[in-house]
Amino acid sequence: MNENARELDRRTALKGIGAVAGSAALAGCAGIAGGSGDGERLRYAQVLTPVSLDPIAVDDPWSGQVQSLIFEGLFTYDRRMNLVPVLAMGKPKQSDGRKRYAVELRDEARFQNGNPVTAEDVRYSFEKPNQEETPPPTKWHVDTIESVKTPSKKKVEFVLKHPYPGFEHVLTRPVVPKSVRERNPNAFGTKTTIGSGPYRLDRFKPGKYAALSSWNDHWRSRSEAIPRAKFVPNHAGLARTMSLKTGQNDIVERIDPKLWGPTKGFLDSKVVSSESYHYHFVGFNCSSGTPTAKPKVREGIDALVSMDELVKHVVEPAGRRQYSPLPRRVAEAWNMPIEEWRKIPKKKSHHEAKKLIKEEAGLKSWSPKIAVPGTKSSGDKMREKIAETIVHGLKKMGFRKARTQKYPWPKFRELVTNGDQGNYAMFVGSWAGYPDPDTFLYPLFHSNNEGLTNGTYYRDERLMEDIENARQTTNRDKRRRLYEKSIETVLEQRVHIPAYTLHNSFGVKNRVSGFRPHPVSQLNPRLVSPNGLVSLRE
């Protein structure tokens, strides 16, 4: 990126912030312009609002943020990613070579309609994704389960098809009330939303807002929690930061890289962040007959860009460069060869890219679409910049019809997993997993998940076998070796070009006390947690 262009963008952003600060000052004693005017309500600005609050059917981070306050799982994570019991009473008991997990439920756990949380509700919540006519994106999460048994109302046993060391992460799935959801599954999560969590849904308008209130009769008695919370969308990074400056919102997520410094300078706010499990990448459509199914084309695209430079100028300090499908904190915890993976991307060379794509792959004409989420008026600027850099290189090479294609978020998720080259040749995607490599490799690359979470359609029998075998062995060293081998294949074949890990970053008003960012994106904002409560100062 040109240095003058970067400085111009920064000046534009600062000018915008200054203008809003001036308008706020004009408001004087009448209150801050655009503010909620309610000291008991927390306003939280999301990048996007939820599309549904049904945990069984929907799996996007913004739905997950609201869901995590309304619904609870058998277990959750504390800030250090330790598994903590919630609806469960103590740790799961393993048997039969880690093919059986038994969980006792708390006697006092109940839903917001007063009904107790039972083993039948748990069974329904874990088996239903495999039974839906339209498989949900979360199906991969539970496909190792052979059956769920309910020996009593307060005991549930999971029987797995094979040992799966990552199964404890599955036990964090939200539990829904079977009797309520079964009455009208299509309305659950939009018109009817009942969980066992500390907050109840008051109003929900997809695309506009979600309003929640503290459930004073919560079975864990958290009466001192923030009384009300409202989730509102604010697609543009500058607008989110300005809404923090004016006091319109109390917490805003995802601080724009160019606004990181100015936001830290606000006197009545602070910037907090946590390195996340959120992976961003360029994915290739490798469906049969597509130009990107040719390895030389993918290699040529890799030579078109310097991802190191892009991340340095477009993402930092809001994130960091990533060299594999595993975020750094996962790769380091598993002692993966990160330094070896750093050497795999090609050096930027327009000449080599042209040779690989035009000469060796034999492409003379091509009209590729690079899909990104967004609309004409809003979008993810970091993803767009990566896409536009590739498009610019392709046009310079002579492919004048190459273009970035924006799709609204729900449509983006649908289209970039169907393998249709008319919708995408490449896509700038993202994935949020957990501390186990399986939660990245299996949903993103295994053929079982094509059309659900895997949009590459890359077929390699040995890769599929390695990923599957890694799921089934309880030996951590053996699992690590299988994952290393799988990742090496993915990187050398350029199935993905890894880009960056985006931090979970927030601008937070000083009146918000006790808020600390969680590494798992969808668990933010955690207002009631094993680590304490968030409160509002007068």
C-alpha positions as CSV (number, residue, x, y, z in Angstrom):
1,M,0.0,0.0,0.0
2,N,1.3,3.5,-0.8
3,E,2.5,5.4,2.3
4,N,0.6,8.6,1.1
5,A,-2.6,6.6,0.7
6,R,-2.2,5.2,4.2
7,E,-1.7,8.6,5.7
8,L,-4.7,10.0,3.8
9,D,-6.9,7.3,5.1
10,R,-5.7,7.9,8.7
11,R,-6.3,11.7,8.4
12,T,-9.8,11.1,7.0
13,A,-10.6,8.8,9.9
14,L,-9.2,11.3,12.5
15,K,-11.1,14.1,10.8
16,G,-14.3,12.1,11.1
17,I,-13.7,11.4,14.8
18,G,-12.9,15.0,15.4
19,A,-16.2,16.1,13.8
20,V,-18.2,13.8,16.0
21,A,-16.3,14.9,19.1
22,G,-17.2,18.5,18.2
23,S,-20.9,17.7,17.8
24,A,-20.8,15.9,21.1
25,A,-19.4,19.0,22.8
26,L,-22.3,21.1,21.3
27,A,-24.7,18.8,23.1
28,G,-23.4,20.3,26.4
29,C,-25.4,19.6,29.6
30,A,-28.3,18.2,27.6
31,G,-26.4,14.9,27.4
32,I,-24.3,13.2,24.8
33,A,-25.7,13.2,21.3
34,G,-27.1,9.9,20.3
35,G,-26.7,8.4,23.8
36,S,-29.1,5.9,25.2
37,G,-30.0,8.1,28.1
38,D,-30.4,5.1,30.4
39,G,-27.8,4.3,33.0
40,E,-29.1,0.8,33.5
41,R,-28.8,-0.3,29.9
42,L,-25.6,-1.5,28.1
43,R,-25.4,-0.7,24.4
44,Y,-23.2,-3.0,22.5
45,A,-22.2,-2.3,18.8
46,Q,-21.7,-5.4,16.7
47,V,-20.3,-5.6,13.2
48,L,-23.5,-7.4,12.2
49,T,-26.7,-8.4,14.0
50,P,-27.8,-12.0,14.5
51,V,-29.9,-13.6,11.8
52,S,-31.5,-16.1,14.3
53,L,-31.0,-17.0,17.9
54,D,-31.6,-20.7,17.4
55,P,-28.3,-22.4,18.4
56,I,-29.2,-25.6,16.5
57,A,-29.8,-24.0,13.1
58,V,-27.4,-21.0,13.0
59,D,-23.6,-20.7,13.5
60,D,-22.3,-17.2,13.0
61,P,-20.4,-15.2,15.5
62,W,-22.9,-12.4,15.9
63,S,-25.8,-14.7,16.6
64,G,-23.5,-16.6,19.0
65,Q,-22.8,-13.4,21.0
66,V,-26.4,-12.9,21.8
67,Q,-27.1,-16.7,22.1
68,S,-24.4,-17.0,24.7
69,L,-26.3,-14.8,27.1
70,I,-29.7,-16.5,26.6
71,F,-28.6,-20.2,26.3
72,E,-26.1,-22.3,28.3
73,G,-24.2,-25.4,27.6
74,L,-23.2,-28.3,29.8
75,F,-19.8,-26.6,30.0
76,T,-18.2,-23.3,29.1
77,Y,-14.7,-21.8,28.9
78,D,-13.2,-19.4,31.4
79,R,-10.8,-16.7,30.1
80,R,-7.9,-19.2,30.2
81,M,-9.9,-21.7,28.1
82,N,-10.3,-24.1,31.0
83,L,-13.6,-26.1,30.7
84,V,-16.0,-25.0,33.5
85,P,-19.3,-26.8,34.4
86,V,-22.5,-24.8,33.9
87,L,-25.5,-27.1,33.5
88,A,-23.3,-30.1,34.3
89,M,-22.4,-31.1,37.8
90,G,-18.7,-31.7,37.7
91,K,-16.4,-33.0,35.0
92,P,-17.6,-35.6,32.4
93,K,-16.8,-39.2,33.2
94,Q,-15.1,-41.0,30.4
95,S,-15.2,-44.8,29.8
96,D,-14.9,-47.4,27.0
97,G,-11.6,-46.0,25.7
98,R,-13.0,-42.5,25.6
99,K,-16.0,-43.5,23.5
100,R,-18.5,-42.8,26.3
101,Y,-19.0,-39.6,28.2
102,A,-21.4,-39.4,31.1
103,V,-22.6,-36.1,32.5
104,E,-24.8,-35.4,35.5
105,L,-27.1,-32.3,35.3
106,R,-27.6,-29.9,38.1
107,D,-30.9,-30.4,39.9
108,E,-31.5,-26.6,40.1
109,A,-30.9,-25.9,36.4
110,R,-34.1,-24.7,34.6
111,F,-35.3,-22.8,31.6
112,Q,-36.8,-19.3,31.6
113,N,-40.3,-20.8,31.3
114,G,-39.8,-22.5,34.7
115,N,-39.2,-26.0,33.3
116,P,-36.2,-28.0,34.6
117,V,-33.3,-28.7,32.2
118,T,-33.5,-32.5,31.6
119,A,-31.4,-35.1,30.0
120,E,-34.0,-35.3,27.2
121,D,-33.4,-31.6,26.4
122,V,-29.7,-32.3,26.2
123,R,-30.2,-35.4,23.9
124,Y,-32.5,-33.3,21.6
125,S,-29.9,-30.4,21.4
126,F,-27.1,-32.8,20.4
127,E,-29.0,-35.2,18.1
128,K,-31.2,-32.6,16.3
129,P,-28.4,-31.2,14.0
130,N,-28.0,-34.6,12.4
131,Q,-31.8,-34.9,11.9
132,E,-32.7,-31.5,10.3
133,E,-33.8,-31.7,6.7
134,T,-31.4,-28.9,5.9
135,P,-28.2,-29.7,7.8
136,P,-27.0,-26.8,9.8
137,P,-23.4,-25.5,9.7
138,T,-22.9,-27.0,13.2
139,K,-23.5,-30.6,12.0
140,W,-19.7,-31.3,11.9
141,H,-19.7,-30.6,15.7
142,V,-21.8,-33.6,16.6
143,D,-21.2,-36.1,13.8
144,T,-19.0,-38.3,16.0
145,I,-22.0,-39.0,18.2
146,E,-23.5,-42.5,17.6
147,S,-26.3,-42.1,20.2
148,V,-27.3,-40.1,23.3
149,K,-28.7,-42.1,26.2
150,T,-30.8,-40.8,29.1
151,P,-30.6,-43.2,32.0
152,S,-32.5,-40.7,34.2
153,K,-33.9,-37.2,34.0
154,K,-30.6,-35.8,35.3
155,K,-28.1,-38.0,33.6
156,V,-27.0,-38.1,30.0
157,E,-24.5,-40.5,28.3
158,F,-22.9,-39.7,24.9
159,V,-21.8,-42.8,22.9
160,L,-19.3,-42.0,20.2
161,K,-18.7,-43.8,16.9
162,H,-15.0,-43.8,17.8
163,P,-12.7,-42.1,20.3
164,Y,-12.6,-38.4,19.7
165,P,-10.2,-36.4,22.0
166,G,-11.8,-33.1,21.0
167,F,-15.3,-34.1,22.3
168,E,-15.0,-32.1,25.4
169,H,-15.2,-29.0,23.2
170,V,-18.5,-30.3,21.8
171,L,-19.9,-30.3,25.3
172,T,-20.0,-26.5,25.3
173,R,-22.9,-26.5,22.8
174,P,-26.0,-24.6,24.0
175,V,-28.9,-26.7,25.3
176,V,-32.5,-25.8,24.1
177,P,-35.8,-26.8,25.6
178,K,-37.1,-29.6,23.4
179,S,-40.8,-29.1,24.2
180,V,-40.6,-25.4,23.2
181,R,-38.6,-25.8,20.0
182,E,-40.5,-28.8,18.7
183,R,-43.8,-26.8,18.8
184,N,-42.5,-24.6,16.0
185,P,-38.9,-25.1,15.0
186,N,-39.1,-22.3,12.3
187,A,-40.2,-19.8,14.9
188,F,-37.6,-20.8,17.5
189,G,-34.8,-18.2,17.7
190,T,-36.8,-15.5,16.0
191,K,-40.3,-15.3,17.5
192,T,-39.8,-17.7,20.4
193,T,-36.5,-17.8,22.3
194,I,-36.2,-19.5,25.6
195,G,-33.0,-20.7,27.2
196,S,-31.6,-21.2,30.7
197,G,-29.1,-18.3,30.6
198,P,-28.9,-15.2,32.7
199,Y,-30.6,-13.0,30.1
200,R,-34.0,-13.2,28.4
201,L,-34.9,-11.9,25.0
202,D,-37.2,-8.9,25.0
203,R,-37.3,-7.9,21.4
204,F,-35.5,-9.1,18.3
205,K,-35.5,-7.6,14.8
206,P,-32.9,-9.4,12.6
207,G,-30.7,-6.8,10.9
208,K,-31.7,-4.1,13.4
209,Y,-31.3,-5.0,17.0
210,A,-31.7,-7.5,19.8
211,A,-32.8,-6.3,23.2
212,L,-32.3,-8.4,26.4
213,S,-33.1,-8.1,30.0
214,S,-31.5,-9.8,33.0
215,W,-33.5,-12.8,34.2
216,N,-33.8,-12.1,37.9
217,D,-35.0,-15.6,38.6
218,H,-31.9,-17.2,37.0
219,W,-31.2,-20.5,38.7
220,R,-27.8,-19.3,39.6
221,S,-29.2,-16.0,41.2
222,R,-27.3,-13.3,39.4
223,S,-29.6,-10.4,40.4
224,E,-26.7,-7.9,40.4
225,A,-26.1,-8.3,36.7
226,I,-26.6,-5.4,34.3
227,P,-30.4,-5.0,34.0
228,R,-30.7,-4.6,30.2
229,A,-28.5,-4.9,27.2
230,K,-29.1,-3.9,23.6
231,F,-27.1,-5.2,20.6
232,V,-27.1,-2.9,17.6
233,P,-25.3,-3.3,14.2
234,N,-22.7,-0.8,13.0
235,H,-21.1,-2.1,9.9
236,A,-18.4,0.7,9.4
237,G,-15.4,0.7,11.6
238,L,-15.2,4.5,11.7
239,A,-18.9,4.8,12.6
240,R,-18.5,2.3,15.5
241,T,-15.5,4.2,16.9
242,M,-17.4,7.5,16.6
243,S,-20.4,5.9,18.4
244,L,-18.1,5.2,21.3
245,K,-16.7,8.7,21.3
246,T,-20.2,10.3,21.4
247,G,-21.4,7.8,24.1
248,Q,-24.0,6.3,21.8
249,N,-22.6,2.9,22.6
250,D,-20.9,1.6,25.7
251,I,-18.9,-1.2,24.0
252,V,-18.0,-1.4,20.3
253,E,-16.4,-4.5,18.9
254,R,-13.5,-4.8,16.3
255,I,-11.5,-1.6,16.4
256,D,-10.4,-0.7,12.9
257,P,-6.6,-0.9,12.5
258,K,-6.3,2.7,11.4
259,L,-8.4,3.9,14.4
260,W,-6.5,1.9,17.0
261,G,-4.3,4.7,18.2
262,P,-7.0,7.5,18.2
263,T,-9.4,5.2,20.0
264,K,-6.9,4.5,22.7
265,G,-6.6,8.2,23.1
266,F,-10.2,8.8,24.2
267,L,-10.2,10.1,27.7
268,D,-13.4,8.3,28.8
269,S,-12.7,5.0,27.1
270,K,-10.1,2.3,26.6
271,V,-9.2,-0.3,24.1
272,V,-8.9,-3.9,25.3
273,S,-8.2,-7.0,23.2
274,S,-7.5,-10.7,23.4
275,E,-5.7,-12.9,20.8
276,S,-8.4,-15.0,19.4
277,Y,-9.1,-18.3,17.7
278,H,-10.4,-16.5,14.6
279,Y,-8.7,-17.4,11.3
280,H,-8.9,-15.4,8.0
281,F,-7.8,-16.8,4.7
282,V,-8.1,-16.8,0.9
283,G,-9.9,-20.1,-0.1
284,F,-9.9,-21.6,-3.6
285,N,-12.8,-23.3,-5.4
286,C,-11.1,-26.6,-6.4
287,S,-14.3,-28.1,-7.9
288,S,-13.7,-30.1,-11.1
289,G,-13.4,-28.0,-14.2
290,T,-12.7,-24.7,-12.4
291,P,-9.4,-22.9,-13.3
292,T,-8.5,-22.8,-9.6
293,A,-8.6,-26.6,-9.5
294,K,-5.3,-26.4,-11.3
295,P,-2.4,-26.2,-8.8
296,K,-0.4,-23.9,-10.9
297,V,-3.2,-21.3,-10.9
298,R,-3.3,-21.4,-7.1
299,E,0.5,-21.1,-7.0
300,G,0.4,-18.2,-9.3
301,I,-2.2,-16.4,-7.2
302,D,0.1,-16.9,-4.2
303,A,2.9,-15.2,-6.1
304,L,0.6,-12.2,-6.9
305,V,0.5,-10.9,-3.4
306,S,2.7,-10.4,-0.4
307,M,0.4,-11.4,2.5
308,D,3.1,-10.3,4.9
309,E,2.9,-6.7,3.5
310,L,-0.9,-6.8,3.3
311,V,-1.3,-7.8,6.9
312,K,1.3,-5.3,8.1
313,H,-0.4,-2.4,6.4
314,V,-4.1,-3.4,6.5
315,V,-4.6,-5.5,9.6
316,E,-2.0,-4.7,12.3
317,P,-2.3,-3.8,15.2
318,A,-5.9,-5.3,15.1
319,G,-4.5,-8.8,14.2
320,R,-1.4,-10.6,13.3
321,R,0.0,-12.7,10.3
322,Q,-1.0,-16.3,10.3
323,Y,1.0,-19.0,8.4
324,S,-1.3,-22.0,8.7
325,P,-5.0,-22.8,9.2
326,L,-4.3,-22.8,12.9
327,P,-4.2,-19.5,14.8
328,R,-0.9,-19.0,16.5
329,R,-2.1,-19.7,20.0
330,V,-3.3,-23.1,18.8
331,A,-0.1,-23.9,16.8
332,E,2.1,-22.9,19.7
333,A,0.1,-24.9,22.2
334,W,0.6,-28.0,20.0
335,N,4.2,-27.3,19.3
336,M,3.7,-27.0,15.6
337,P,6.6,-26.0,13.2
338,I,5.4,-22.4,12.5
339,E,8.8,-21.3,11.3
340,E,8.9,-24.0,8.7
341,W,5.4,-22.9,7.5
342,R,6.6,-19.3,7.2
343,K,8.9,-20.4,4.3
344,I,6.1,-22.0,2.1
345,P,4.4,-18.8,0.7
346,K,6.0,-17.7,-2.6
347,K,7.8,-14.4,-2.9
348,K,5.8,-11.7,-4.6
349,S,6.6,-11.8,-8.3
350,H,4.2,-10.6,-11.1
351,H,6.5,-12.3,-13.6
352,E,6.3,-15.7,-11.9
353,A,2.6,-15.4,-11.3
354,K,2.0,-14.7,-15.0
355,K,4.2,-17.6,-16.1
356,L,2.4,-20.0,-13.7
357,I,-1.1,-18.9,-14.6
358,K,-0.8,-18.2,-18.3
359,E,1.9,-20.4,-19.5
360,E,2.0,-23.4,-17.2
361,A,-1.7,-23.6,-16.4
362,G,-2.6,-22.5,-20.0
363,L,-5.2,-19.9,-19.1
364,K,-5.7,-17.3,-21.8
365,S,-9.0,-15.8,-20.7
366,W,-10.6,-15.9,-17.3
367,S,-13.3,-13.9,-15.5
368,P,-12.8,-14.9,-11.8
369,K,-15.0,-13.7,-9.0
370,I,-13.4,-13.2,-5.5
371,A,-16.2,-13.4,-3.0
372,V,-16.2,-11.3,0.1
373,P,-19.0,-10.5,2.6
374,G,-20.7,-7.1,2.4
375,T,-23.0,-4.8,0.5
376,K,-22.4,-1.8,-1.7
377,S,-22.6,0.5,1.3
378,S,-20.7,-1.6,3.9
379,G,-18.4,-4.5,4.2
380,D,-15.2,-5.9,5.8
381,K,-12.5,-3.6,4.5
382,M,-9.7,-5.9,5.4
383,R,-11.1,-8.7,3.4
384,E,-11.9,-6.4,0.6
385,K,-8.4,-5.1,0.4
386,I,-7.0,-8.6,0.1
387,A,-9.5,-9.4,-2.7
388,E,-8.8,-6.1,-4.5
389,T,-5.1,-6.7,-4.4
390,I,-5.5,-10.1,-6.1
391,V,-8.0,-8.6,-8.6
392,H,-5.5,-5.7,-9.4
393,G,-2.8,-8.3,-10.1
394,L,-5.0,-10.4,-12.4
395,K,-6.2,-7.3,-14.4
396,K,-2.6,-6.2,-14.8
397,M,-1.9,-9.7,-16.2
398,G,-4.7,-9.3,-18.8
399,F,-7.7,-10.8,-17.1
400,R,-9.7,-7.6,-17.3
401,K,-13.0,-9.2,-16.1
402,A,-11.6,-10.3,-12.7
403,R,-13.6,-8.7,-10.0
404,T,-14.5,-8.6,-6.3
405,Q,-18.0,-9.8,-5.7
406,K,-19.8,-8.8,-2.5
407,Y,-22.5,-10.9,-1.0
408,P,-24.6,-10.1,2.0
409,W,-23.4,-12.1,5.0
410,P,-26.0,-14.9,5.1
411,K,-25.8,-15.2,1.3
412,F,-22.0,-15.2,1.4
413,R,-22.0,-18.2,3.8
414,E,-24.4,-20.0,1.5
415,L,-22.7,-19.4,-1.8
416,V,-19.1,-19.9,-0.9
417,T,-19.8,-23.4,0.2
418,N,-21.7,-24.7,-2.8
419,G,-18.7,-25.2,-5.2
420,D,-20.3,-23.2,-8.1
421,Q,-17.6,-21.4,-10.0
422,G,-20.2,-18.9,-11.2
423,N,-20.4,-17.6,-7.6
424,Y,-16.7,-17.7,-6.7
425,A,-13.3,-18.8,-7.9
426,M,-11.8,-17.6,-4.6
427,F,-13.3,-16.3,-1.4
428,V,-11.8,-14.4,1.6
429,G,-13.2,-16.4,4.4
430,S,-12.9,-16.8,8.1
431,W,-13.4,-19.4,10.7
432,A,-13.6,-19.4,14.5
433,G,-12.6,-22.6,16.2
434,Y,-11.4,-23.9,19.6
435,P,-8.0,-25.0,21.1
436,D,-8.0,-28.3,19.2
437,P,-6.7,-28.4,15.6
438,D,-9.6,-30.6,14.6
439,T,-12.0,-27.7,15.0
440,F,-10.2,-26.0,12.1
441,L,-9.0,-28.8,9.8
442,Y,-12.1,-31.1,9.8
443,P,-14.8,-28.4,9.1
444,L,-12.7,-26.5,6.6
445,F,-11.1,-29.3,4.5
446,H,-12.8,-32.7,5.0
447,S,-15.1,-33.7,2.2
448,N,-17.9,-34.6,4.8
449,N,-18.4,-30.9,5.2
450,E,-18.6,-29.8,1.6
451,G,-21.6,-27.6,1.2
452,L,-21.7,-26.8,4.9
453,T,-18.5,-25.3,6.1
454,N,-16.0,-26.5,3.4
455,G,-16.1,-24.4,0.3
456,T,-12.9,-25.6,-1.3
457,Y,-14.0,-29.0,-2.7
458,Y,-10.3,-30.1,-2.7
459,R,-10.1,-33.9,-2.9
460,D,-7.1,-35.8,-1.7
461,E,-7.7,-39.2,-0.2
462,R,-4.6,-39.1,1.9
463,L,-5.5,-35.7,3.4
464,M,-9.0,-37.0,4.2
465,E,-7.6,-40.1,5.9
466,D,-5.1,-38.1,7.9
467,I,-7.7,-35.7,9.2
468,E,-10.1,-38.6,10.0
469,N,-7.3,-40.6,11.7
470,A,-6.3,-37.6,13.8
471,R,-9.9,-37.4,15.1
472,Q,-9.8,-41.0,16.2
473,T,-6.6,-41.4,18.0
474,T,-6.1,-40.5,21.7
475,N,-2.4,-40.2,21.4
476,R,-1.6,-36.5,21.3
477,D,1.8,-36.9,19.7
478,K,0.3,-39.0,16.9
479,R,-2.5,-36.5,16.4
480,R,0.1,-33.7,16.2
481,R,2.1,-35.5,13.5
482,L,-1.1,-36.2,11.5
483,Y,-2.1,-32.6,11.7
484,E,1.3,-31.4,10.7
485,K,1.2,-33.6,7.7
486,S,-2.3,-32.4,6.8
487,I,-1.4,-28.7,7.2
488,E,1.7,-29.2,5.0
489,T,-0.5,-30.6,2.3
490,V,-3.0,-27.8,2.5
491,L,-0.2,-25.1,2.4
492,E,1.9,-26.7,-0.4
493,Q,-1.2,-27.3,-2.5
494,R,-2.5,-23.8,-1.7
495,V,-5.9,-25.0,-0.9
496,H,-6.0,-22.0,1.4
497,I,-3.6,-19.0,1.5
498,P,-3.6,-18.2,5.3
499,A,-3.8,-14.5,6.0
500,Y,-4.3,-13.4,9.6
501,T,-5.7,-13.9,13.0
502,L,-8.0,-11.1,14.0
503,H,-7.9,-10.1,17.7
504,N,-11.1,-9.8,19.6
505,S,-10.8,-6.1,20.2
506,F,-13.2,-3.6,21.9
507,G,-13.6,0.0,22.7
508,V,-15.1,0.2,26.1
509,K,-16.5,3.2,28.0
510,N,-15.0,3.7,31.5
511,R,-18.5,3.4,33.0
512,V,-18.4,-0.3,32.1
513,S,-16.7,-2.1,34.9
514,G,-15.4,-5.7,34.9
515,F,-15.5,-6.3,31.1
516,R,-12.6,-8.5,29.9
517,P,-12.5,-9.8,26.3
518,H,-12.8,-13.6,25.8
519,P,-10.6,-15.4,23.3
520,V,-13.7,-17.1,21.8
521,S,-15.4,-14.5,19.6
522,Q,-19.0,-15.7,20.2
523,L,-18.6,-15.6,24.0
524,N,-18.3,-11.8,23.9
525,P,-19.5,-9.8,25.6
526,R,-19.5,-12.1,28.6
527,L,-21.6,-10.1,31.1
528,V,-22.0,-13.0,33.6
529,S,-19.1,-15.5,33.7
530,P,-17.0,-17.8,35.9
531,N,-14.6,-14.8,36.1
532,G,-17.1,-12.4,37.5
533,L,-19.8,-9.9,36.5
534,V,-19.8,-6.8,34.3
535,S,-21.5,-3.7,35.8
536,L,-22.3,-0.1,34.9
537,R,-21.1,2.8,37.0
538,E,-23.4,5.7,37.5
